[in-house]
């Protein structure tokens, strides 16, 4: 039953359900007694019994041990176990140092990152993990619920705070990205660039990238005409002048604007 369910959840378009399946079955799951004694007891069983255990157990350490059993049929059964398919085969990733983990996490999809969700303990690595764009708000809410049910001490309290903070950041991100998209639905009397450009100054790099993506829908000349009409030097308020200048500074990364066409910003301005 579990295997059939897992196969359905692995279908494209159901990442949140797969996430819940993995946490429900493997997150903080272990036998009641010492795990090394439990593994020894399993390994002492006959090959037929070990094969059966490899097919039905969801204890991570047991499946990992059976995945290297001396019997090839037991090994195959363990490596066909859903724990091994979703998590066990990626266990070696946990051996990377902190820097390499963070670099890896920033580029990968959530299905590869599940191993870190279930087993990682370093808060810096977890912070990078939770901020990965493929880890949805719903996934973080799911993790929070399981952590509350299966948490173990002060370290988990810090992890919960990190989850809450990341959820707030991602919710704020959704609001801002929605605002960027909605600018194209405003009346013709309000140019979309009026509000899109301010997001180039956001602290969140994903918001900045969303604003840049929106700018790609405009011709280069249209953006330049909007920025220099009226002439920025004629603006009444110095704060507006500085804001516009910082926007231009961001834009020069994406648009080739000759330096001679831009006025210098002196220290006394």
Secondary structure, DSSP 8 states (H G I E B T S, - for coil): -HHHHHHHHTSTT-HHHHHHHHHHHHTT---SS-HHHHHHHHHTS-HHHHHHHHHH---HHHHHHHTT-SSHHHHHHHHHSHHHHHTGGGGGGGGS-HHHHHHHHHHS-HHHHHHHHHH---HHHHHHHHHSTTS-HHHHHHHHHHHHHH--SHHHHHHHHHHHHHHHHHHHHHHHHHHHHHGGGS-TTS-THHHHGGGGG-S-HHHHHHHHHHHTTS-HHHHHHHHTSS-GGG-S-HHHHHHHHHHHHHHTTTS---GGGS----TT-
